[in-house]
Amino acid sequence: MQASAQTFETRFTRPLSDVIKDIEKRFDVKLKCSDVDTTGLRLTYADFRIRPYSLDETLQNVLSPFDFKVVYQNGNLWKVKPYEYARRQPADGEKMIAYLNTLYNNKEQWEARKEIVRKEVRERLGIDPLLAQCVNEAPQYTKIRKLDGYTVQNFCLKTVNGHTVKGSVYAPAKKGKHPLIICPNGHFLNGRYGKVQQQRLGTLARMGAICVDYDLWGWGESEDEVGTKAHRTPEAHVMQILNGIRILDWMIKRKDVDVTRVGVNGGSGGGTQTVLLSVLDDRYTASNPVVSMSSWFDGGCPCESGMPIQLAGGGTCNAELAALFAPKPMMVVSDGGDWTSTTPELEYPYLQRIYGFYGSKDKVSNIHLPKERHDFGPNKRNAVYRFFIDTFGLDESMLDEDKITIESENTLRFTPKK
């Protein structure tokens, strides 16, 4: 302690790095500061912020003036991080769910809350003025590529302010009316060009569904248009959702689409988009967010949380936003290695309560994989297949990922027909 340097006149100030060292010694912990720069930072009333009886209160008092926080790692190790508005802790999720549960005790109260939240989400996202300005031109398509039991065709759709969205349509080889599944992709390797994305969409198409994926804003062909930096902006949050809505606008007009069976399915950031699309668009009849939906994590990228939609209704979370889909069929896939680890004990019972207002608890389900981590691996994909087999009556006999042709990025990019 540098008592001689601390006076009332200097507000008992000390270097933050020295205070952290004292806390480590006092409480026998290790505070890792690799994510923050403490150089030159000084803490006023430094030693008066120490609570000898509480590490938690001490850390809060010492770090909050700098907008820092700590996240427990393991053993006696804690990590000091910048404040993250989109990421909290499981205990915060428990408090949020408990608070939300006080707002409604029956269907009528829930319906009133639902309308308030939905209206404010639209306003905070600022989506409606942009939708009104969208170009009303049909998409351009490439030639159809015929594969084993399904086809793939790339498209380019003009949207707003000179922008386009590009993606691919995976369709069954068989003629007839088919369910439609919009499949926004997340931040997994190679985006919509990745092997996992192609396996899932190709397999769903083989089983009888028309599936559509498209580039994230600032990824893939969108990167060519707006640059990579555009992805980590609030604009990405709006434009990705706008793209999903506009794609559904056109796909639902196709003669081979059964408008009574329209699903949305994505993982990670694609799961965040899945929930938001289901909030904004009543045309969906089934929702399947994967490794994303949480009461204490809004999405770590501005493309998921760049606009303040979680402030709707005086404060909400992705679990409540997902619940707005009740009583239509929804399956949530979660795992033990990310922010969905609490789903079986926290978010899923909450969803069941909301679905119970409609007498439809059987319409919501949870597949939890406690030993798995954040990915879209085979067990997660199999859960998706089972959900759409049961919900849309897809042909289980055509479920065979080995039949899927993994195409190159160049093949999946849009090149107009000559």
PyMOL commands that set and color helices and strands:
alter all, ss='L'
color gray80, all
select helices_A, chain A and resi 3-5+16-27+47-49+55-66+90-101+107-125+127-132+191-193+195-206+220-226+228-232+234-251+269-280+302-305+309-314+318-323+347-356+361-363+378-392+396-398+401-403+409-412
alter helices_A, ss='H'
color red, helices_A
select strands_A, chain A and resi 14-15+30-32+42-43+68-74+77-82+140-141+145-146+150-158+164-172+178-182+210-214+257-267+286-290+330-335+364-369
alter strands_A, ss='S'
color yellow, strands_A
deselect
rebuild
show_as cartoon
